[in-house]
Amino acid sequence: MAMDVTEATFEAEVLERSREVPVVVDFWAEWCGPCRQLGPLIESAVARREPDVVLAKVDIDANPRLAQAYRVMSIPAVKAFRHGAVVDEFVGMVPPPVLESFLNRIVPSQADKLVAKGDEESLREAVRRDELAGLESRTGLAPEAREQAALREPQAAFQFCHLRVRAVGLRLHLGRALILSSTSVKL
């Protein structure tokens, strides 16, 4: 369920809360036609992912300082927050597959959840799942790359794929290192 956020509540409801769960902020206005079209789509898409993501709505007419602080020049503007910072965003009305892809990128994967637990059993399970999965299924690269290419942004597709593979690889190497270090201590 979407929550209305104001300048007075933004820090607690978005920045602080994003340290626990990703928060998607929809900057909108009552008079904005595309905002009215996107609103129900994003609310439905986020509802399907609850409790792994939260939706906040900011009326830019009632909260102009937030719009200015986050450089909202055009609406609808949607920004995803994790750990108190913007990690992804888009502007304008987007097709449902692009919206779904946007949300999938910010929602923690099962491997992310296991790694976040930090215990040896969870780390082993994350590594096991990764080793069983193919590159496409563990990173979601193919659908995202196709989407970027469809938008005629081959450079963006390449950069996304490179960064995503690197992030997954680093996370898995960290998990393996933690498992190996805990195993070597026991020997």
VOLUM-347909 format. One line per 4 residues: number of its first residue (from 1); their letters; for each residue x, y, z negated of N, C-alpha, C. Coordinates in nm, 4 decimals, always signed. Atoms other than C-alpha are relative to their C-alpha. Layout:
<sites>
NUM	A	X,Y,Z,X,Y,Z,X,Y,Z  ...
</sites>
This chain:
<sites>
1	MAMD	+0.0842,-0.1184,+0.0000,+0.0000,+0.0000,+0.0000,+0.0887,+0.1247,+0.0000  -0.0778,-0.1230,-0.0120,+0.1344,+0.3408,+0.0961,-0.0255,+0.0915,-0.1185  +0.0153,-0.0978,+0.1082,+0.2008,+0.5979,-0.1728,+0.0337,+0.1376,+0.0536  -0.0277,-0.1381,-0.0375,+0.1841,+0.9724,-0.1236,+0.1091,+0.0524,-0.0920
5	VTEA	-0.1143,-0.0502,+0.0755,+0.5101,+1.1349,-0.2304,+0.0099,+0.1505,+0.0227  -0.0144,-0.1447,-0.0068,+0.5700,+1.5010,-0.3070,+0.1433,+0.0379,-0.0348  -0.1325,-0.0480,+0.0387,+0.8736,+1.7168,-0.3701,+0.0296,-0.0334,-0.1456  -0.0181,+0.0283,+0.1429,+0.8192,+1.6556,-0.7425,+0.0255,-0.1478,-0.0280
9	TFEA	-0.0121,+0.1438,+0.0275,+0.8054,+1.2753,-0.7127,+0.0987,-0.0721,+0.0910  -0.0850,+0.0638,-0.1000,+1.0447,+1.2087,-0.4217,+0.1214,-0.0699,-0.0611  -0.1209,+0.0597,+0.0574,+1.3539,+1.1445,-0.6317,-0.0300,-0.1329,-0.0679  +0.0331,+0.1239,+0.0714,+1.1864,+0.8842,-0.8539,-0.0607,-0.1053,+0.0920
13	EVLE	+0.0737,+0.0963,-0.0815,+0.9561,+0.7234,-0.5959,+0.0755,-0.0502,+0.1223  -0.0739,+0.0417,-0.1194,+1.2011,+0.7111,-0.3052,+0.1456,-0.0291,-0.0339  -0.1441,+0.0178,+0.0207,+1.5633,+0.7644,-0.4046,+0.0304,-0.1041,-0.1073  -0.0269,+0.0963,+0.1077,+1.5613,+0.5778,-0.7366,-0.0581,-0.1375,+0.0320
17	RSRE	+0.0627,+0.1286,-0.0307,+1.3182,+0.3096,-0.6224,+0.0758,-0.0757,+0.1086  -0.0719,+0.0654,-0.1090,+1.5295,+0.2428,-0.3121,+0.1235,-0.0745,-0.0497  -0.1108,+0.0767,+0.0589,+1.8005,+0.1097,-0.5440,-0.0445,-0.1421,-0.0332  +0.0570,+0.1315,+0.0307,+1.5678,-0.1840,-0.6162,-0.0583,-0.0686,+0.1235
21	VPVV	+0.0683,+0.0535,-0.1184,+1.3786,-0.2267,-0.2880,+0.0068,+0.1070,+0.1100  -0.0009,-0.1005,-0.1069,+1.4001,-0.0596,+0.0553,-0.1313,+0.0799,+0.0003  +0.1167,-0.0883,-0.0067,+1.1645,+0.2390,+0.0846,-0.0026,+0.0647,+0.1380  +0.0205,-0.0621,-0.1305,+1.0307,+0.3492,+0.4231,-0.0832,+0.1257,-0.0236
25	VDFW	+0.0701,-0.1268,+0.0177,+0.9276,+0.7155,+0.4309,-0.0516,+0.0470,+0.1356  +0.0672,-0.0498,-0.1204,+0.6782,+0.8329,+0.6923,-0.0266,+0.1492,-0.0207  +0.0214,-0.1439,+0.0031,+0.7072,+1.2110,+0.7374,-0.1066,+0.0310,+0.1056  +0.1137,-0.0184,-0.0886,+0.3761,+1.3211,+0.8906,-0.0722,+0.1308,-0.0321
29	AEWC	+0.0891,-0.1134,+0.0257,+0.1121,+1.5971,+0.9129,-0.1393,-0.0366,+0.0515  +0.1397,+0.0290,-0.0346,-0.2664,+1.5876,+0.9354,-0.0310,+0.0342,+0.1461  +0.0295,-0.0479,-0.1347,-0.2699,+1.7758,+1.2684,+0.0733,-0.0770,+0.1099  -0.0866,+0.0710,-0.0947,-0.0203,+1.5371,+1.4360,-0.0689,-0.1258,+0.0541
33	GPCR	+0.0648,+0.1155,-0.0624,-0.1878,+1.2977,+1.6814,+0.0822,-0.1275,-0.0051  -0.0815,+0.1216,+0.0086,+0.1041,+1.0513,+1.7089,+0.0149,-0.0525,-0.1439  -0.0073,+0.0426,+0.1409,+0.1256,+1.0481,+1.3270,-0.1223,-0.0832,-0.0367  +0.1243,+0.0728,+0.0283,-0.2356,+0.9339,+1.3110,-0.0009,-0.1367,+0.0676
37	QLGP	-0.0095,+0.1294,-0.0678,-0.1606,+0.6567,+1.5608,+0.0984,-0.0921,-0.0710  -0.1032,+0.0810,+0.0636,+0.1551,+0.5393,+1.3859,-0.0388,-0.0426,-0.1408  +0.0341,+0.0269,+0.1404,+0.0116,+0.5563,+1.0327,-0.0560,-0.1390,-0.0261  +0.0566,+0.1336,+0.0246,-0.2108,+0.2460,+1.0471,+0.0936,-0.1140,+0.0401
41	LIES	-0.0933,+0.1044,-0.0442,+0.0542,+0.0478,+1.2384,+0.1087,-0.0242,-0.1038  -0.1093,+0.0154,+0.0963,+0.3303,+0.1163,+0.9869,-0.0532,-0.0518,-0.1338  +0.0586,+0.0495,+0.1254,+0.0983,+0.0593,+0.6897,-0.0238,-0.1502,+0.0068  +0.0253,+0.1432,-0.0181,-0.0020,-0.2805,+0.8261,+0.1300,-0.0800,+0.0036
45	AVAR	-0.1279,+0.0710,-0.0121,+0.3541,-0.3814,+0.9149,+0.0726,-0.0073,-0.1345  -0.0646,+0.0007,+0.1318,+0.4881,-0.2829,+0.5713,-0.0772,-0.0916,-0.0951  +0.0815,+0.0846,+0.0883,+0.1965,-0.4558,+0.3943,+0.0339,-0.1478,+0.0187  -0.0364,+0.1407,-0.0261,+0.2981,-0.7843,+0.5625,+0.1344,-0.0366,-0.0630
49	REPD	-0.1338,+0.0257,+0.0550,+0.6461,-0.7473,+0.4109,+0.0094,+0.0278,-0.1504  -0.0026,-0.0266,+0.1438,+0.5486,-0.6484,+0.0566,+0.0240,-0.1300,-0.0742  -0.0582,-0.1098,+0.0769,+0.7027,-0.6702,-0.2018,+0.1445,+0.0328,+0.0402  -0.1392,-0.0200,-0.0414,+1.0300,-0.6635,-0.0039,+0.0286,+0.1392,+0.0562
53	VVLA	-0.0149,-0.1368,-0.0491,+0.9707,-0.3080,+0.1202,-0.1201,+0.0805,-0.0486  +0.1045,-0.0906,+0.0484,+0.7669,-0.0065,+0.0051,-0.0157,+0.1131,+0.1008  +0.0273,-0.1109,-0.0915,+0.6004,+0.2666,+0.2135,-0.0391,+0.1241,-0.0790  +0.0327,-0.1307,+0.0578,+0.5954,+0.6315,+0.1076,-0.0363,+0.0935,+0.1137
57	KVDI	+0.0422,-0.0950,-0.1022,+0.4198,+0.9069,+0.3001,+0.0216,+0.1409,-0.0530  -0.0272,-0.1390,+0.0375,+0.5308,+1.2707,+0.2935,-0.0684,+0.0914,+0.1008  +0.0670,-0.1011,-0.0821,+0.2986,+1.5406,+0.4287,+0.0948,+0.1188,+0.0093  -0.1018,-0.1046,-0.0127,+0.5495,+1.7898,+0.5704,-0.0569,+0.1400,-0.0206
61	DANP	+0.0594,-0.1316,+0.0242,+0.3027,+2.0800,+0.5497,-0.0062,+0.0308,-0.1491  +0.0076,-0.0179,+0.1446,+0.2622,+2.0295,+0.1750,+0.1373,-0.0092,-0.0671  -0.1334,+0.0226,+0.0570,+0.6314,+1.9420,+0.1212,+0.1092,+0.0442,+0.0970  -0.0943,-0.0452,-0.1020,+0.8374,+2.1601,+0.3566,+0.1465,-0.0129,-0.0403
65	RLAQ	-0.1409,+0.0129,+0.0413,+1.1548,+2.1412,+0.1464,+0.0533,-0.1406,+0.0236  -0.0438,+0.1368,-0.0304,+1.1662,+1.7631,+0.1870,+0.0276,-0.0149,+0.1495  -0.0202,+0.0053,-0.1455,+1.1258,+1.7995,+0.5625,+0.1308,+0.0688,+0.0370  -0.1241,-0.0728,-0.0285,+1.4086,+2.0528,+0.5652,+0.1209,-0.0780,-0.0502
69	AYRV	-0.1133,+0.0727,+0.0594,+1.6348,+1.8495,+0.3344,+0.0373,-0.1223,+0.0828  -0.0263,+0.1212,-0.0783,+1.6002,+1.5403,+0.5554,-0.0031,+0.0265,+0.1502  -0.0131,-0.0445,-0.1392,+1.6240,+1.7382,+0.8811,-0.1079,-0.0566,+0.0917  +0.1130,+0.0442,-0.0804,+1.2798,+1.6467,+1.0076,-0.0335,+0.1128,+0.0964
73	MSIP	+0.0219,-0.1010,-0.1039,+1.2564,+1.8396,+1.3342,-0.1231,-0.0310,+0.0836  +0.1139,+0.0444,-0.0785,+0.9789,+1.6378,+1.4968,-0.0686,-0.1111,-0.0778  +0.0737,+0.1049,+0.0706,+0.7060,+1.4103,+1.3652,-0.0837,-0.0790,+0.1001  -0.0378,+0.0674,+0.1234,+0.6285,+1.1399,+1.3058,+0.1504,-0.0305,-0.0043
77	AVKA	-0.1399,+0.0366,+0.0247,+0.9720,+1.0831,+1.1573,-0.0015,-0.1039,-0.1106  -0.0004,+0.1101,+0.0963,+1.0314,+0.7560,+0.9753,+0.1436,-0.0296,-0.0378  -0.1362,+0.0223,+0.0504,+1.3367,+0.7045,+0.7555,-0.0032,-0.1120,-0.1036  -0.0115,+0.1102,+0.0956,+1.4417,+0.3926,+0.5664,+0.1101,+0.0339,-0.0993
81	FRHG	-0.0951,-0.0280,+0.1073,+1.6169,+0.4383,+0.2317,+0.0373,-0.1292,-0.0714  -0.0523,+0.1084,+0.0843,+1.8368,+0.1853,+0.0514,+0.1105,+0.0619,-0.0837  -0.1031,-0.0484,+0.0923,+2.0518,+0.2616,-0.2513,+0.0098,+0.1529,+0.0015  +0.0052,-0.1448,+0.0094,+1.9409,+0.6259,-0.2479,+0.0388,+0.0762,+0.1250
85	AVVD	-0.0435,-0.0684,-0.1224,+2.0415,+0.7014,+0.1122,-0.0777,-0.0511,+0.1211  +0.0632,+0.0400,-0.1259,+1.8937,+0.6941,+0.4623,+0.0917,-0.1004,+0.0694  -0.0785,+0.1036,-0.0680,+2.0072,+0.3744,+0.6357,-0.0455,-0.0252,+0.1435  +0.0510,+0.0178,-0.1366,+1.7924,+0.3783,+0.9493,-0.1158,+0.0972,+0.0174
89	EFVG	+0.1095,-0.0943,-0.0249,+1.5355,+0.6025,+1.1158,-0.0410,-0.0023,+0.1456  +0.0447,-0.0245,-0.1364,+1.3299,+0.6763,+1.4237,-0.0963,+0.1181,-0.0019  +0.0889,-0.1147,-0.0140,+1.1266,+0.9691,+1.5522,-0.0982,-0.0292,+0.1117  +0.1019,+0.0148,-0.1025,+0.8011,+0.9612,+1.7442,-0.0757,-0.1306,-0.0120
93	MVPP	+0.0803,+0.1213,-0.0058,+0.5445,+0.6979,+1.8219,+0.0814,-0.1070,+0.0715  -0.0763,+0.1092,-0.0607,+0.7168,+0.3667,+1.8910,-0.0935,-0.1194,+0.0217  +0.0815,+0.1200,-0.0218,+0.5728,+0.0416,+2.0310,+0.0122,-0.0957,-0.1190  -0.0037,+0.0937,+0.1127,+0.4860,-0.2273,+1.7745,+0.1258,-0.0871,-0.0080
97	PVLE	-0.1216,+0.0815,+0.0143,+0.7872,-0.4504,+1.8645,+0.1203,+0.0801,-0.0540  -0.1089,-0.0835,+0.0506,+1.0254,-0.1599,+1.7953,-0.0195,+0.0258,-0.1486  +0.0309,-0.0195,+0.1419,+0.8520,-0.0897,+1.4636,+0.0332,-0.1264,-0.0795  -0.0277,+0.1273,+0.0680,+0.8734,-0.4582,+1.3679,+0.1511,-0.0214,-0.0144
101	SFLN	-0.1454,+0.0151,+0.0031,+1.2436,-0.4671,+1.4558,+0.0627,+0.0942,-0.1033  -0.0470,-0.0984,+0.0981,+1.3066,-0.1512,+1.2507,-0.0185,-0.0538,-0.1423  +0.0269,+0.0514,+0.1351,+1.1420,-0.3055,+0.9435,+0.0815,-0.1258,-0.0291  -0.0786,+0.1224,+0.0203,+1.3171,-0.6406,+0.9927,+0.1452,+0.0307,-0.0334
105	RIVP	-0.1392,-0.0361,+0.0280,+1.6541,-0.4636,+0.9849,+0.0210,+0.0451,-0.1439  -0.0202,-0.0526,+0.1366,+1.5924,-0.3121,+0.6414,-0.0471,-0.0937,-0.1090  +0.0468,+0.0950,+0.1004,+1.4124,-0.5953,+0.4655,+0.1105,-0.1010,-0.0271  -0.1061,+0.0964,+0.0304,+1.6611,-0.8156,+0.2807,-0.0344,-0.1399,+0.0521
109	SQAD	+0.0186,+0.1369,-0.0482,+1.7059,-1.1558,+0.4444,+0.0095,-0.0955,-0.1189  -0.0116,+0.1003,+0.1060,+1.6935,-1.4770,+0.2443,+0.1460,-0.0124,-0.0439  -0.1431,+0.0058,+0.0342,+2.0753,-1.4869,+0.2610,+0.0395,+0.1200,-0.0857  -0.0281,-0.1187,+0.0804,+2.0915,-1.1292,+0.1284,-0.0481,-0.0199,-0.1440
113	KLVA	+0.0564,+0.0223,+0.1339,+1.8682,-1.2272,-0.1636,+0.0856,-0.0990,-0.0789  -0.0841,+0.0988,+0.0677,+2.0842,-1.5299,-0.2427,+0.1340,+0.0609,-0.0403  -0.1284,-0.0637,+0.0312,+2.4074,-1.3289,-0.2252,-0.0170,+0.0989,-0.1142  +0.0250,-0.0984,+0.1060,+2.2530,-1.0592,-0.4487,-0.0099,-0.0664,-0.1374
117	KGDE	+0.0074,+0.0704,+0.1288,+2.1895,-1.3197,-0.7185,+0.1396,-0.0164,-0.0601  -0.1392,+0.0026,+0.0421,+2.5660,-1.3662,-0.7342,+0.0486,-0.1256,-0.0686  -0.0467,+0.1218,+0.0657,+2.5720,-1.7043,-0.9062,+0.0539,-0.0978,+0.1043  -0.0675,+0.0919,-0.0915,+2.7738,-1.9872,-0.7557,-0.0979,-0.0816,+0.0833
121	ESLR	+0.0964,+0.0822,-0.0734,+2.4742,-2.2002,-0.6611,-0.0661,+0.0803,+0.1129  +0.0626,-0.0850,-0.1024,+2.3086,-1.9101,-0.4748,+0.0975,+0.0312,+0.1123  -0.1006,-0.0276,-0.1022,+2.6328,-1.8243,-0.2952,+0.0227,-0.1221,+0.0878  -0.0158,+0.1228,-0.0787,+2.6782,-2.1859,-0.1897,-0.1180,-0.0202,+0.0953
125	EAVR	+0.1185,+0.0150,-0.0844,+2.3209,-2.1949,-0.0582,+0.0025,+0.1003,+0.1151  -0.0092,-0.1011,-0.1062,+2.3746,-1.8695,+0.1377,+0.0989,-0.0440,+0.1071  -0.1010,+0.0469,-0.0948,+2.6889,-2.0119,+0.2980,-0.0528,-0.1207,+0.0767  +0.0553,+0.1185,-0.0646,+2.5153,-2.3449,+0.3697,-0.1026,+0.0397,+0.1059
129	RDEL	+0.1015,-0.0450,-0.0960,+2.2224,-2.1693,+0.5362,+0.0648,+0.0664,+0.1207  -0.0674,-0.0682,-0.1095,+2.4571,-1.9556,+0.7411,+0.0679,-0.0992,+0.0927  -0.0703,+0.0966,-0.0827,+2.6581,-2.2533,+0.8603,-0.0966,-0.0838,+0.0825  +0.0991,+0.0762,-0.0747,+2.3386,-2.4291,+0.9697,-0.0663,+0.0837,+0.1089
133	AGLE	+0.0688,-0.0895,-0.0939,+2.2044,-2.1261,+1.1541,+0.0920,+0.0397,+0.1144  -0.0763,-0.0515,-0.1132,+2.3146,-2.0068,+1.4961,+0.0162,+0.1503,-0.0152  -0.0254,-0.1433,+0.0066,+2.4445,-1.6547,+1.5524,-0.1275,+0.0812,+0.0221  +0.1213,-0.0773,-0.0287,+2.1157,-1.5334,+1.7002,-0.0962,-0.0029,-0.1178
137	SRTG	+0.0989,+0.0076,+0.1060,+1.8977,-1.6617,+1.4172,+0.0465,+0.0669,-0.1284  -0.0427,-0.0603,+0.1265,+2.1166,-1.5327,+1.1366,+0.0186,+0.1501,+0.0100  -0.0187,-0.1440,-0.0137,+2.1638,-1.1840,+1.2791,-0.1151,+0.0689,+0.0696  +0.1061,-0.0627,-0.0777,+1.8599,-1.1267,+1.4970,+0.0548,+0.0821,+0.1154
141	LAPE	-0.0649,-0.0819,-0.1022,+2.0981,-0.9988,+1.7626,-0.0735,+0.0004,+0.1330  +0.0567,+0.0045,-0.1340,+1.9264,-1.1169,+2.0757,-0.1237,+0.0877,+0.0145  +0.1165,-0.0864,-0.0174,+1.5868,-0.9511,+2.0177,+0.0370,+0.1477,-0.0075  -0.0389,-0.1400,+0.0139,+1.7500,-0.6262,+1.9043,+0.0766,+0.0483,+0.1230
145	AREQ	-0.0770,-0.0389,-0.1175,+1.9947,-0.6210,+2.1940,-0.0916,+0.0148,+0.1213  +0.0950,-0.0114,-0.1106,+1.7122,-0.6866,+2.4413,-0.0798,+0.1295,-0.0113  +0.0778,-0.1221,+0.0231,+1.5143,-0.4019,+2.2856,+0.0810,+0.1235,+0.0380  -0.0849,-0.1147,-0.0331,+1.8063,-0.1591,+2.3144,+0.0229,+0.0083,+0.1510
149	AALR	-0.0218,+0.0006,-0.1442,+1.8727,-0.2664,+2.6720,-0.1260,+0.0467,+0.0722  +0.1261,-0.0422,-0.0598,+1.5052,-0.2189,+2.7522,-0.0155,+0.1510,-0.0079  +0.0045,-0.1453,+0.0152,+1.5420,+0.1354,+2.6280,+0.1124,+0.0676,+0.0782  -0.1105,-0.0494,-0.0821,+1.8377,+0.1710,+2.8656,+0.1106,+0.0629,-0.0851
153	EPQA	-0.1072,-0.0464,+0.0878,+2.0855,+0.2117,+2.5829,+0.1009,-0.1124,-0.0202  -0.0925,+0.1118,+0.0144,+2.3529,-0.0504,+2.6531,+0.1084,+0.0262,-0.1038  -0.1033,-0.0313,+0.0994,+2.6116,+0.1307,+2.4382,-0.0546,-0.0214,-0.1404  +0.0622,+0.0194,+0.1309,+2.3709,+0.1326,+2.1428,-0.0169,-0.1488,-0.0294
157	AFQF	+0.0158,+0.1446,+0.0189,+2.3016,-0.2376,+2.1957,+0.1333,-0.0628,-0.0393  -0.1318,+0.0536,+0.0326,+2.6743,-0.3161,+2.1936,+0.0411,+0.0376,-0.1423  -0.0397,-0.0447,+0.1339,+2.7390,-0.1064,+1.8811,-0.0798,-0.0719,-0.1070  +0.0817,+0.0694,+0.0985,+2.4459,-0.2632,+1.6980,+0.0478,-0.1440,-0.0181
161	CHLR	-0.0437,+0.1397,+0.0074,+2.5589,-0.6169,+1.7837,+0.1339,-0.0109,-0.0719  -0.1328,+0.0032,+0.0615,+2.9195,-0.5451,+1.6852,-0.0091,+0.0238,-0.1510  +0.0116,-0.0308,+0.1425,+2.8243,-0.3886,+1.3504,-0.0746,-0.1085,-0.0753  +0.0790,+0.1024,+0.0675,+2.5672,-0.6555,+1.2702,+0.0829,-0.1268,-0.0210
165	VRAV	-0.0851,+0.1187,+0.0134,+2.8084,-0.9428,+1.3373,+0.1066,+0.0247,-0.1059  -0.1039,-0.0328,+0.0981,+3.0778,-0.7683,+1.1356,-0.0554,-0.0036,-0.1422  +0.0600,-0.0022,+0.1335,+2.8433,-0.7126,+0.8381,-0.0308,-0.1411,-0.0477  +0.0309,+0.1377,+0.0373,+2.7234,-1.0739,+0.8412,+0.1290,-0.0750,-0.0318
169	GLRL	-0.1276,+0.0686,+0.0232,+3.0808,-1.2001,+0.8687,+0.0648,+0.0413,-0.1300  -0.0604,-0.0471,+0.1252,+3.2058,-0.9836,+0.5849,-0.0743,-0.0539,-0.1208  +0.0811,+0.0497,+0.1112,+2.9179,-1.0871,+0.3597,+0.0284,-0.1479,-0.0237  -0.0246,+0.1438,+0.0142,+2.9827,-1.4551,+0.4296,+0.1416,-0.0279,-0.0492
173	HLGR	-0.1364,+0.0172,+0.0496,+3.3579,-1.4237,+0.3789,+0.0072,+0.0315,-0.1493  +0.0034,-0.0332,+0.1425,+3.2899,-1.2568,+0.0452,-0.0603,-0.1147,-0.0792  +0.0630,+0.1134,+0.0688,+3.0549,-1.5394,-0.0532,+0.0939,-0.1192,-0.0095  -0.0950,+0.1120,+0.0007,+3.3116,-1.8021,+0.0465,+0.1157,+0.0258,-0.0964
177	ALIL	-0.1106,-0.0343,+0.0907,+3.5863,-1.6183,-0.1419,-0.0432,-0.0141,-0.1450  +0.0487,+0.0130,+0.1373,+3.3736,-1.6016,-0.4549,-0.0141,-0.1467,-0.0398  +0.0136,+0.1436,+0.0297,+3.2950,-1.9732,-0.4316,+0.1370,-0.0618,-0.0202  -0.1334,+0.0582,+0.0112,+3.6594,-2.0623,-0.3732,+0.0690,+0.0472,-0.1289
181	SSTS	-0.0652,-0.0482,+0.1206,+3.7784,-1.8404,-0.6588,-0.0609,-0.0660,-0.1238  +0.0599,+0.0643,+0.1173,+3.5262,-1.9926,-0.9012,+0.0393,-0.1482,-0.0055  -0.0412,+0.1407,-0.0053,+3.6234,-2.3439,-0.7834,+0.1453,-0.0138,-0.0453  -0.1426,+0.0123,+0.0359,+3.9970,-2.2791,-0.8204,+0.0210,+0.0245,-0.1483
185	VKL	-0.0128,-0.0225,+0.1440,+3.9475,-2.1516,-1.1734,-0.0340,-0.1260,-0.0771  +0.0424,+0.1215,+0.0677,+3.7751,-2.4765,-1.2681,+0.1021,-0.1120,+0.0115  -0.0973,+0.1083,-0.0216,+4.0608,-2.6924,-1.1337,+0.1077,-0.0006,-0.0985
</sites>
